[in-house]
Amino acid sequence: MPWNNQGGGGPWGGGGNKGGGQNPWGQRPSGGGGGGNTPPDFDEMIRKGQERLKRLFPGGGGYKGFVLIGIAVIGLWLLTGFYRVQPGEQGVTLLFGKWVGTTGPGLNYFLPAPIGEVIKPNVERTNQIEVGYRGAGTVTSNGSRDVPEESLMLTGDQNIIDIDYVVQWRISDAGSYLFNVRDPENTIKLASESAIREVIGKTDLEEALTVGRVRVEEQTRTLLQEIMDGYESGIFIAEVKMQKVDPPRDVIDAFNDVQRARQDRDRSQNEALAYRNDIIPRAKGEAERQVLQARAYKDRVTKEAEGEAERFNSIYDSFLTAKDVTTRRLYLETMQEILSKSDKIIMEQNGEGNGVVPYLPLPEVQKRANAGGNN
């Protein structure tokens, strides 16, 4: 062999090839002094490797053994293509980096790396984006940092309003989410600013601060979802929730004064309405009562007049039939009516008036009798 140096010395150390143990290449070092170790015998190493392969595959040679090893390696590599998608996830399969499909939860198979790749984003987790403020960096009283360039916007009646809100969103289509939008969170934030500014631009300040908040939130969410669908982003907008709706900080004191003045105005109006609601019904009731009394008086007078006229006609008919009798009866009735109301007492004279006291205060006696009867 060309590397089998039988002499001593040389760069491999000690002497001959006799005595002692083998060196790392399966050779024995020299036993005497002054001789060096022999270099490795590569031909011998290759021969021994072939013999080991033959013992592993007794029916064939080295070429078939390499083929079987290659098949086993390929089989193991193909087995690595099995993957599991957990509940709440979607499996996005890539073939040489190109999106070719989406799989649901469960055990699935796809070509392993480096040919294929599977990305499994969570599609049930609700993400949140803060717009107009940031939770970190406590500057304001509520423990958040205001971002005026995002929160200040113009209302429909040319006023400025300060709105902080959050956008809650989820992934609806993992493939579209991963490959159609480069920066999903920043895209949602910018699109939400555009949407809410469009809605606020059609809303008055007073409505946005009070009764119109729910409407603004719903319209903003709908418009933002339309924008995301137009991008084919695979994103579902769950909710747009306003956290703070106020006038700008520089004018909030003046705005509060205006609000208090409006509240005083509303209170005065309500008091006036209550007074009107109390006075007007009573006045209408009094007027109705007087009208009814007048109608009753009219009916009574009319009936009495008709009765008098009827009685007069009846008396006239009796007069035409029996003038003397009717005349005497009318005379007696008239005198009875007149004398019944008089304090005078008429006595029929009998002779010279014997038996009659010259003066008797009969009116006083009658008054006393009436007073006693009333008591």
C-alpha positions as CSV (number, residue, x, y, z in Angstrom):
1,M,0.0,0.0,0.0
2,P,1.4,3.5,-0.7
3,W,0.6,4.7,2.8
4,N,2.0,1.6,4.6
5,N,5.4,2.9,5.7
6,Q,7.4,0.0,7.1
7,G,10.3,2.1,8.3
8,G,10.7,4.2,11.3
9,G,10.4,8.0,11.8
10,G,8.5,10.3,9.5
11,P,5.7,12.6,10.3
12,W,3.3,9.9,11.7
13,G,5.4,9.3,14.8
14,G,7.0,6.0,16.2
15,G,8.6,3.0,14.5
16,G,7.3,-0.1,12.9
17,N,4.0,-1.8,12.5
18,K,4.4,-4.3,15.3
19,G,3.3,-4.3,18.9
20,G,1.0,-2.0,20.8
21,G,-2.7,-1.1,20.0
22,Q,-4.1,0.1,16.7
23,N,-4.1,3.8,15.8
24,P,-7.4,5.7,14.9
25,W,-7.2,4.4,11.4
26,G,-7.1,0.7,12.4
27,Q,-3.3,0.3,12.2
28,R,-0.9,-0.7,15.0
29,P,1.7,1.8,16.0
30,S,5.4,0.7,15.9
31,G,6.8,-0.9,19.0
32,G,10.4,0.4,18.9
33,G,11.7,3.8,19.5
34,G,12.5,6.4,16.8
35,G,9.9,5.0,14.3
36,G,6.7,7.0,13.4
37,N,3.0,5.9,12.9
38,T,1.8,5.0,9.4
39,P,-0.9,7.2,7.6
40,P,-4.5,5.9,7.2
41,D,-5.2,3.3,4.5
42,F,-8.3,4.8,2.7
43,D,-8.6,1.8,0.3
44,E,-9.0,-0.4,3.4
45,M,-11.6,1.9,4.9
46,I,-13.7,1.8,1.7
47,R,-13.5,-1.9,1.5
48,K,-14.7,-2.3,5.1
49,G,-17.6,0.0,4.5
50,Q,-18.7,-2.1,1.5
51,E,-18.6,-5.2,3.6
52,R,-20.8,-3.6,6.3
53,L,-23.4,-2.6,3.6
54,K,-23.4,-6.2,2.3
55,R,-24.1,-7.5,5.8
56,L,-27.0,-5.0,6.1
57,F,-28.4,-6.1,2.7
58,P,-27.3,-9.7,2.2
59,G,-29.2,-10.1,-1.0
60,G,-27.6,-7.3,-3.1
61,G,-24.7,-5.1,-3.6
62,G,-23.9,-1.6,-2.7
63,Y,-26.0,0.1,-5.4
64,K,-29.2,-1.5,-4.3
65,G,-28.5,-0.7,-0.7
66,F,-28.1,3.0,-1.6
67,V,-31.4,2.8,-3.5
68,L,-33.2,1.3,-0.5
69,I,-31.7,3.9,1.8
70,G,-32.9,6.6,-0.6
71,I,-36.4,5.2,-0.7
72,A,-36.5,5.0,3.1
73,V,-35.4,8.6,3.4
74,I,-38.0,9.8,0.9
75,G,-40.7,7.8,2.8
76,L,-39.7,9.5,6.1
77,W,-39.7,12.8,4.4
78,L,-43.2,12.3,2.9
79,L,-44.5,11.3,6.4
80,T,-43.6,14.7,7.7
81,G,-46.3,16.2,5.5
82,F,-49.0,15.3,8.0
83,Y,-50.2,18.2,10.1
84,R,-53.0,19.1,12.5
85,V,-55.1,22.2,12.4
86,Q,-56.4,23.1,15.9
87,P,-60.0,24.3,16.5
88,G,-60.2,28.0,15.8
89,E,-57.4,27.9,13.2
90,Q,-57.3,27.6,9.4
91,G,-54.5,25.8,7.5
92,V,-53.1,27.8,4.6
93,T,-51.2,25.5,2.2
94,L,-48.3,26.9,0.1
95,L,-46.7,25.1,-2.9
96,F,-43.3,26.6,-3.6
97,G,-44.6,29.7,-1.7
98,K,-47.8,30.1,-3.7
99,W,-51.2,29.9,-1.9
100,V,-53.0,26.8,-3.2
101,G,-55.7,26.1,-0.6
102,T,-57.2,26.4,2.8
103,T,-58.0,23.5,5.2
104,G,-60.2,23.3,8.3
105,P,-59.5,21.9,11.7
106,G,-58.4,18.3,12.0
107,L,-55.6,16.0,10.6
108,N,-54.5,16.9,7.1
109,Y,-51.7,16.2,4.7
110,F,-49.7,18.3,2.3
111,L,-46.3,18.1,0.7
112,P,-43.6,18.7,3.3
113,A,-40.9,21.4,3.2
114,P,-39.2,22.6,1.2
115,I,-41.8,21.9,-1.5
116,G,-44.8,22.7,0.6
117,E,-45.6,24.8,3.7
118,V,-48.6,25.2,6.0
119,I,-49.4,28.4,7.9
120,K,-52.1,28.0,10.7
121,P,-53.3,31.5,11.8
122,N,-56.0,31.7,14.6
123,V,-59.3,32.9,13.0
124,E,-61.4,33.1,16.2
125,R,-59.2,35.4,18.3
126,T,-60.7,39.0,18.4
127,N,-58.1,41.6,17.8
128,Q,-58.4,45.3,18.8
129,I,-57.0,48.5,17.4
130,E,-57.0,51.8,19.3
131,V,-57.6,54.9,17.3
132,G,-57.3,58.4,18.7
133,Y,-55.5,57.3,21.8
134,R,-53.0,54.7,23.1
135,G,-53.2,52.7,26.2
136,A,-49.6,53.1,27.1
137,G,-47.8,56.3,28.1
138,T,-50.3,57.7,30.6
139,V,-50.8,61.4,29.9
140,T,-54.5,62.0,30.3
141,S,-56.6,61.6,33.4
142,N,-58.0,58.2,32.3
143,G,-54.6,56.6,31.9
144,S,-54.2,56.9,28.1
145,R,-52.3,59.0,25.7
146,D,-54.3,61.2,23.4
147,V,-53.4,61.3,19.6
148,P,-55.1,64.5,18.3
149,E,-54.2,63.9,14.7
150,E,-56.3,60.7,14.7
151,S,-59.2,61.8,17.0
152,L,-60.0,65.4,15.9
153,M,-62.6,65.5,13.0
154,L,-65.1,67.9,11.5
155,T,-68.9,67.4,12.0
156,G,-71.7,68.2,9.6
157,D,-72.5,71.5,11.2
158,Q,-68.8,72.7,10.9
159,N,-67.8,72.0,14.5
160,I,-64.8,70.0,15.7
161,I,-65.2,66.9,17.8
162,D,-62.7,64.7,19.6
163,I,-63.5,60.9,19.3
164,D,-61.5,58.0,20.6
165,Y,-62.7,54.6,19.5
166,V,-61.6,51.0,19.2
167,V,-62.0,48.6,16.2
168,Q,-62.5,44.9,17.0
169,W,-61.8,42.5,14.2
170,R,-61.2,38.8,13.4
171,I,-59.8,36.8,10.4
172,S,-62.6,35.4,8.2
173,D,-60.4,34.0,5.4
174,A,-56.9,33.1,6.4
175,G,-55.6,32.9,2.8
176,S,-56.9,36.3,1.8
177,Y,-55.7,37.8,5.1
178,L,-52.1,36.5,4.6
179,F,-51.6,37.3,0.9
180,N,-54.0,40.2,-0.1
181,V,-53.1,42.7,2.6
182,R,-49.5,43.6,3.4
183,D,-50.1,45.3,6.8
184,P,-53.6,44.4,8.0
185,E,-53.6,46.3,11.3
186,N,-52.4,49.6,9.7
187,T,-54.8,49.1,6.9
188,I,-57.8,48.7,9.3
189,K,-56.7,51.7,11.3
190,L,-56.5,54.0,8.2
191,A,-59.7,52.7,6.7
192,S,-61.5,53.1,10.0
193,E,-60.4,56.7,10.2
194,S,-61.7,57.3,6.7
195,A,-65.0,55.6,7.5
196,I,-65.7,57.4,10.7
197,R,-64.8,60.8,9.3
198,E,-67.2,60.3,6.5
199,V,-70.0,59.4,8.9
200,I,-69.2,62.2,11.3
201,G,-69.1,64.6,8.4
202,K,-72.8,64.0,7.9
203,T,-73.7,64.2,11.6
204,D,-74.3,67.3,13.7
205,L,-72.2,67.8,16.8
206,E,-75.2,67.6,19.2
207,E,-76.4,64.4,17.7
208,A,-72.9,62.8,17.7
209,L,-72.5,63.7,21.4
210,T,-75.9,62.4,22.6
211,V,-78.5,60.2,20.8
212,G,-76.5,59.6,17.6
213,R,-73.6,57.6,19.1
214,V,-75.0,54.2,18.4
215,R,-76.0,55.1,14.8
216,V,-72.5,56.5,14.2
217,E,-70.9,53.3,15.5
218,E,-73.1,51.0,13.3
219,Q,-72.7,53.1,10.1
220,T,-68.9,53.2,10.6
221,R,-68.7,49.5,11.1
222,T,-70.8,48.8,8.0
223,L,-68.7,51.2,5.9
224,L,-65.4,49.8,7.2
225,Q,-66.6,46.3,6.4
226,E,-67.4,47.3,2.8
227,I,-63.9,48.8,2.5
228,M,-62.3,45.6,3.8
229,D,-64.4,43.4,1.5
230,G,-63.4,45.6,-1.5
231,Y,-59.7,44.9,-0.6
232,E,-60.6,41.1,-0.4
233,S,-58.7,41.2,2.9
234,G,-60.4,38.3,4.6
235,I,-61.1,40.4,7.7
236,F,-64.4,40.6,9.6
237,I,-65.1,43.8,11.5
238,A,-66.9,42.7,14.7
239,E,-67.5,46.1,16.3
240,V,-66.6,49.8,16.3
241,K,-66.9,51.2,19.8
242,M,-66.5,54.8,20.7
243,Q,-64.7,55.3,24.0
244,K,-64.8,59.1,24.3
245,V,-66.8,61.7,22.4
246,D,-66.1,65.3,23.5
247,P,-65.4,68.7,22.1
248,P,-61.7,69.6,21.7
249,R,-59.9,70.0,25.0
250,D,-59.2,73.7,24.5
251,V,-62.9,74.7,24.3
252,I,-64.5,72.0,26.5
253,D,-65.2,74.5,29.3
254,A,-67.0,76.9,27.0
255,F,-68.9,74.0,25.5
256,N,-69.9,72.8,29.0
257,D,-71.2,76.3,29.7
258,V,-73.3,76.2,26.5
259,Q,-74.6,72.7,27.5
260,R,-75.6,74.0,31.0
261,A,-77.4,77.0,29.4
262,R,-79.2,74.6,27.1
263,Q,-80.2,72.5,30.0
264,D,-81.6,75.6,31.8
265,R,-83.4,76.5,28.6
266,D,-84.9,73.0,28.4
267,R,-85.9,73.1,32.0
268,S,-87.6,76.5,31.6
269,Q,-89.4,75.2,28.5
270,N,-90.5,72.1,30.4
271,E,-91.8,74.2,33.3
272,A,-93.7,76.5,30.8
273,L,-95.2,73.4,29.1
274,A,-96.3,72.0,32.5
275,Y,-97.9,75.3,33.4
276,R,-99.6,75.5,30.0
277,N,-100.8,71.9,30.3
278,D,-102.3,72.8,33.7
279,I,-103.9,76.2,32.8
280,I,-105.3,75.4,29.3
281,P,-107.3,72.3,30.3
282,R,-108.8,74.2,33.3
283,A,-109.6,77.2,31.1
284,K,-111.2,75.0,28.5
285,G,-113.2,73.2,31.2
286,E,-114.4,76.6,32.6
287,A,-115.3,77.8,29.2
288,E,-117.2,74.6,28.4
289,R,-119.1,74.9,31.8
290,Q,-120.1,78.5,31.0
291,V,-121.2,77.5,27.5
292,L,-123.3,74.7,29.0
293,Q,-124.8,77.0,31.6
294,A,-125.7,79.5,28.9
295,R,-127.3,76.8,26.8
296,A,-129.3,75.6,29.8
297,Y,-130.4,79.2,30.6
298,K,-131.4,79.7,27.0
299,D,-133.4,76.5,27.0
300,R,-135.0,77.4,30.3
301,V,-136.0,80.9,29.3
302,T,-137.2,79.7,25.9
303,K,-139.3,77.0,27.5
304,E,-140.7,79.5,30.1
305,A,-141.5,82.0,27.3
306,E,-143.2,79.3,25.3
307,G,-145.1,78.2,28.4
308,E,-146.2,81.8,29.1
309,A,-147.3,82.2,25.5
310,E,-149.2,79.0,25.6
311,R,-150.8,80.0,28.9
312,F,-151.8,83.4,27.5
313,N,-153.3,81.8,24.4
314,S,-155.2,79.4,26.7
315,I,-156.5,82.4,28.8
316,Y,-157.4,84.3,25.6
317,D,-159.4,81.4,24.3
318,S,-161.2,81.2,27.7
319,F,-161.8,84.9,27.6
320,L,-163.4,84.7,24.2
321,T,-165.7,81.9,25.5
322,A,-166.6,83.5,28.9
323,K,-165.6,87.1,29.3
324,D,-167.1,87.8,32.7
325,V,-165.8,84.6,34.4
326,T,-162.4,85.0,32.9
327,T,-162.2,88.6,33.9
328,R,-163.1,87.9,37.5
329,R,-160.7,85.0,37.7
330,L,-157.8,87.1,36.3
331,Y,-158.7,89.9,38.8
332,L,-158.6,87.5,41.7
333,E,-155.4,85.8,40.7
334,T,-153.7,89.2,40.2
335,M,-154.9,90.5,43.6
336,Q,-153.8,87.3,45.3
337,E,-150.3,87.6,43.8
338,I,-150.0,91.2,44.8
339,L,-151.4,91.0,48.3
340,S,-149.4,87.8,49.2
341,K,-146.3,89.9,49.0
342,S,-147.7,92.9,50.9
343,D,-147.4,93.8,54.6
344,K,-150.8,95.4,54.7
345,I,-153.8,93.6,56.2
346,I,-157.2,94.3,54.8
347,M,-160.1,93.8,57.1
348,E,-163.7,93.8,56.1
349,Q,-165.5,96.5,57.9
350,N,-168.4,95.2,60.1
351,G,-170.5,98.0,61.4
352,E,-168.2,100.6,63.0
353,G,-165.3,98.3,63.5
354,N,-166.2,97.0,66.8
355,G,-163.9,94.4,68.3
356,V,-160.8,95.6,66.5
357,V,-157.9,97.2,68.4
358,P,-157.2,100.5,66.9
359,Y,-153.5,99.7,66.4
360,L,-152.0,96.2,66.1
361,P,-148.4,95.8,64.8
362,L,-149.2,92.8,62.7
363,P,-146.1,93.1,60.4
364,E,-143.8,92.9,63.5
365,V,-145.8,89.9,64.8
366,Q,-145.5,88.2,61.4
367,K,-141.8,88.8,61.2
368,R,-141.3,87.4,64.7
369,A,-143.5,84.4,63.8
370,N,-141.4,83.8,60.7
371,A,-138.2,84.1,62.7
372,G,-139.4,81.6,65.3
373,G,-140.4,79.2,62.6
374,N,-137.0,79.4,61.0
375,N,-135.3,78.7,64.3
